[in-house]
Amino acid sequence: MADANAFTFEVPQCEPGSSLKLQAPDGTTLKIPLPSSILPGDQMMMGKDAEGNWTVLKVLRSVPPETHWRSAEQMAAECQSGEAVKVRFDTTKGPIFISVVPSWAPVGARRFLQLVDEGYFSDIAIYRAIEHGLIQFGVVKSTDPRSTRYEKLPDDRLVGIPYAEGVVGFAAAGPGTRKSTICIMKADFRTQLGKGDLGTQSTETPFGMVCPESMATMHLITCLGDIPQCGGSGPDPVQLETQGNDYIFRSFPSCDFITGAMRA
């Protein structure tokens, strides 16, 4: 629903209590504080009051469809199976090992291993790190050759892999937009991500999982907060893309980095 006096939007993945900045249909820039009870995936209905000011009319709780998730035991077994590929991320907090399972998301897994093999993950800022949320990385300066080297990917199909703690997938801005930005879950997000019927094409298709021995190191990554686009005070990926790592060194000196990656 969207007209000059009302519109609806879906709450994106962000920290509880964040403020969202978005543009209304009439061109007004709104800053909407989210109550802690509002969750990612909820639908917020906005409208104008008698004085012409934008206000929240209603919030509809997102109800995920019934999904047949694979169990933790099944996932652990598949991470140890013959098809799994182990990758080592070297970070400023120590090594993090990831088990990539191609059958979970064949297109995404192929691209991730391509990025690893071609040295993409060198001096990559972990610019988004949310306590009890996720960590995200993969943005490079727009003038870096890596920025234009890879095309966007078609989506994989959902096969029942939940976004559990330690699960790894691509970040995306909509269908067919996965490219080179990676997310790792620091908590269980199965009620918000990867929802849908089995076989449905989706950007939210995990391709791997942090190995048990690396979970503690993953949780050591410095949490600078959410990105400004989601109301946080952490690094701005737009500024990172424009200015490169100098922006991080200058404004967020405690930010952790991926220093390299290889098949283990």
C-alpha positions in Angstrom: 0.0 0.0 0.0 1.4 3.4 -1.0 -0.2 6.8 -1.8 0.4 10.4 -0.9 -1.1 9.9 2.6 -0.3 6.3 3.5 2.2 3.6 2.9 3.4 0.3 4.3 7.0 -1.0 4.7 8.7 -4.1 6.0 11.1 -3.5 9.0 14.6 -4.6 7.8 17.1 -6.5 9.8 18.3 -4.1 12.5 19.0 -3.8 16.2 16.0 -3.6 18.6 15.2 0.0 19.4 16.8 1.4 16.3 15.6 4.4 14.3 14.9 3.9 10.7 15.5 6.6 8.1 13.3 6.4 5.0 11.5 8.6 2.5 7.7 8.8 2.4 5.7 8.9 -0.9 5.4 12.7 -0.6 9.2 13.1 -0.5 9.4 13.7 3.3 12.4 12.1 5.0 11.2 10.3 8.1 13.2 9.1 11.1 11.1 6.4 12.8 12.1 5.1 16.2 11.3 1.4 16.6 9.9 0.2 19.9 11.9 -2.8 21.2 8.8 -5.0 20.6 9.1 -4.4 16.8 10.9 -7.2 15.0 12.5 -7.5 11.5 9.9 -8.6 9.0 7.0 -6.8 10.7 4.9 -4.6 8.5 4.5 -1.0 9.6 1.6 1.0 8.2 2.2 4.8 8.1 -0.3 7.5 7.6 -0.9 11.2 8.1 -2.7 12.6 11.1 -5.2 15.5 11.0 -2.3 18.0 11.0 -0.6 16.3 8.1 2.2 14.7 10.1 3.3 11.2 9.4 2.6 8.7 12.2 2.5 4.9 12.7 -1.1 3.6 12.2 -0.6 -0.1 12.7 2.1 -2.8 13.0 1.4 -6.3 11.7 3.5 -9.1 13.1 5.2 -11.2 10.4 4.0 -14.8 10.7 6.5 -17.1 8.9 5.1 -20.0 7.0 5.6 -23.5 8.4 9.1 -24.5 7.3 10.6 -27.9 7.6 14.0 -26.9 9.0 16.9 -29.4 9.0 17.9 -30.3 12.5 21.2 -29.2 14.1 22.4 -32.8 13.9 21.7 -33.1 10.2 23.5 -29.8 9.5 26.5 -30.9 11.6 26.7 -34.2 9.7 26.5 -32.4 6.3 29.2 -30.0 7.4 31.4 -33.0 8.0 30.4 -34.8 4.8 32.5 -35.5 1.7 31.0 -32.6 -0.2 31.8 -30.0 2.4 34.7 -27.6 1.8 36.5 -26.1 4.7 37.6 -22.5 4.5 39.8 -20.5 6.8 39.2 -16.8 7.4 42.2 -15.0 9.0 40.9 -12.1 11.1 42.3 -9.6 13.5 40.8 -11.7 16.3 42.2 -15.0 15.0 41.2 -17.7 12.5 37.6 -18.6 11.8 37.0 -21.9 10.0 33.8 -22.3 7.9 32.4 -25.4 6.4 30.8 -24.8 3.0 28.1 -27.2 1.9 27.5 -26.7 -1.8 24.1 -28.6 -1.9 22.7 -26.0 0.5 23.0 -23.2 -2.1 25.0 -24.3 -5.2 25.2 -20.9 -6.8 26.1 -19.1 -3.6 28.6 -21.7 -2.6 30.3 -21.6 -6.0 30.6 -17.8 -5.8 31.9 -17.8 -2.2 34.6 -20.3 -3.1 35.5 -18.3 -6.2 36.0 -15.2 -3.9 38.2 -17.2 -1.6 40.3 -18.7 -4.4 40.7 -15.3 -6.2 41.9 -13.5 -3.0 38.9 -11.3 -2.6 38.9 -11.4 1.2 42.1 -9.4 1.8 41.9 -6.4 4.2 38.1 -6.5 4.3 36.5 -4.5 7.1 33.9 -6.2 9.3 31.8 -3.0 9.1 28.6 -4.3 10.5 28.6 -6.2 13.8 25.6 -6.4 16.0 25.6 -7.9 19.4 23.1 -10.9 19.4 22.7 -10.2 15.7 25.1 -10.7 12.9 28.4 -9.7 11.4 28.7 -8.5 7.8 31.7 -7.8 5.5 32.7 -7.7 1.9 32.5 -4.0 0.8 35.5 -2.6 -1.0 36.3 0.9 -2.3 34.6 1.7 -5.5 37.9 2.2 -7.3 39.2 -1.2 -6.1 39.3 -3.6 -9.1 37.4 -6.1 -6.9 34.4 -3.8 -6.9 33.4 -4.5 -10.5 34.9 -7.9 -11.0 31.8 -9.9 -10.1 28.3 -9.9 -11.5 25.2 -10.3 -9.3 24.0 -13.8 -8.8 20.6 -15.5 -9.5 19.0 -16.8 -6.4 19.3 -20.3 -5.0 16.3 -22.4 -3.9 15.4 -22.9 -0.2 16.2 -26.4 1.0 15.4 -26.0 4.7 18.6 -24.7 6.2 17.7 -22.4 9.1 19.5 -19.1 9.8 20.8 -20.6 13.1 23.8 -19.3 15.1 27.0 -19.5 13.0 25.2 -19.9 9.6 26.9 -18.1 6.7 25.2 -16.6 3.7 25.2 -13.6 1.3 23.7 -10.2 2.2 21.4 -9.0 -0.5 19.1 -6.0 -1.3 16.4 -8.0 -3.1 16.0 -10.8 -5.6 19.1 -11.5 -7.8 21.4 -9.1 -5.9 23.8 -11.4 -4.1 27.4 -10.5 -5.1 30.3 -10.4 -2.6 29.0 -9.3 0.8 28.8 -12.0 3.5 26.8 -12.3 6.7 27.4 -14.6 9.6 24.7 -15.1 12.2 25.6 -14.4 15.8 22.1 -15.7 17.0 19.2 -17.7 15.7 17.2 -15.8 13.0 15.1 -18.6 11.6 11.8 -16.8 12.4 13.0 -13.8 10.3 15.3 -15.1 7.5 15.1 -18.0 5.0 11.3 -18.3 5.3 9.3 -19.9 2.5 8.3 -23.1 1.0 11.0 -25.6 0.1 12.1 -25.1 -3.5 11.2 -21.4 -3.5 14.0 -19.2 -5.0 15.3 -16.8 -2.4 18.3 -14.5 -1.6 18.2 -16.0 1.9 19.9 -19.3 1.2 22.8 -20.2 3.6 25.8 -22.0 2.0 27.8 -22.8 5.1 28.4 -22.7 8.8 31.1 -21.6 11.2 32.9 -24.7 12.5 32.3 -25.4 16.2 35.9 -24.8 17.2 35.6 -21.2 15.7 32.4 -20.1 17.3 34.1 -18.4 20.2 36.4 -16.5 17.9 33.5 -15.4 15.8 31.8 -14.0 18.9 35.0 -12.0 19.7 34.6 -9.8 16.7 34.1 -6.2 17.9 30.5 -5.1 17.7 30.4 -1.5 16.5 26.6 -1.5 16.1 24.3 -1.4 13.1 24.8 0.6 10.0 23.3 4.2 9.9 20.8 3.1 7.2 19.2 1.0 9.9 19.4 3.6 12.6 22.8 2.5 14.1 26.0 4.3 14.8 28.4 1.9 13.2 30.3 2.3 10.0 28.4 3.5 6.9 28.9 1.0 4.0 28.4 3.9 1.5 31.3 5.8 3.1 33.4 2.7 3.1 32.7 2.2 -0.6 33.5 5.8 -1.3 36.6 6.3 0.9 37.8 2.7 1.4 39.5 1.5 4.5 40.9 4.9 5.4 37.4 5.8 6.5 37.4 2.8 8.9 40.9 3.5 10.2 40.0 7.2 10.8 36.5 6.9 12.3 36.4 3.3 13.7 39.9 2.3 14.7 38.7 -0.7 16.7 37.0 -2.3 13.7 38.0 -5.8 13.0 39.2 -7.0 9.6 39.3 -10.2 7.5 43.0 -10.2 6.5 42.9 -13.2 4.2 41.0 -16.4 3.3 42.0 -19.8 1.9 40.7 -23.3 1.6 41.9 -25.2 4.6 
